[in-house]
Amino acid sequence: RRQATEYSTSSSNEEFESKPSLTHKAKRAIRKRRKLEKETKQLIKQEELKRLHKAQAIQRQLEELEERQRALEIFGVELERELRGEA
């Protein structure tokens, strides 16, 4: 019984000695994980912004093409009228 008591006492002392290092390691791991999460969120946000800018550029091009198409349709109607002698 004495050996068991001595063993448990020494074991509990070791636990107290190792807990601060585990706590430090745990804190470091948590900080590292938070940093990675933050970096990941920033990368995701950057990718979303890139997609948004690309979509906006495509939208502008589409609007320009639609405007040119309307102008060409108007010009085509005028040409048809001239060809028919309606002008």
PEVENCOR-V874479 format. One record per pair of residues at least 4 apart in sequence whose ideal C-beta (glycine too) atoms are under 7 Angstrom apart, sorted by the first residue. I is the first residue (numbers start at 0). GAP is how many residues later the second one is. Records with the same first field share a line. If there is no record, write none. Layout:
I=GAP / GAP
This chain:
0=4
1=4
2=4
3=4
4=4
5=4
6=4
7=4
8=4
9=4
10=4
11=4
12=4
13=4
14=4
17=4
18=4
19=4
20=4
21=4
22=4
23=4
24=4
25=4
26=4
27=4
28=4
29=4
30=4
31=4
32=4
33=4
34=4
35=4
36=4
37=4
38=4
39=4
40=4
41=4
42=4
43=4
44=4
45=4
46=4
47=4
48=4
49=4
50=4
51=4
52=4
53=4
54=4
55=4
56=4
57=4
58=4
59=4
60=4
61=4
62=4
63=4
64=4
65=4
66=4
67=4
68=4
69=4
70=4
71=4
72=4
73=4
74=4
75=4
76=4
77=4
78=4
79=4
80=5 / 6
81=5
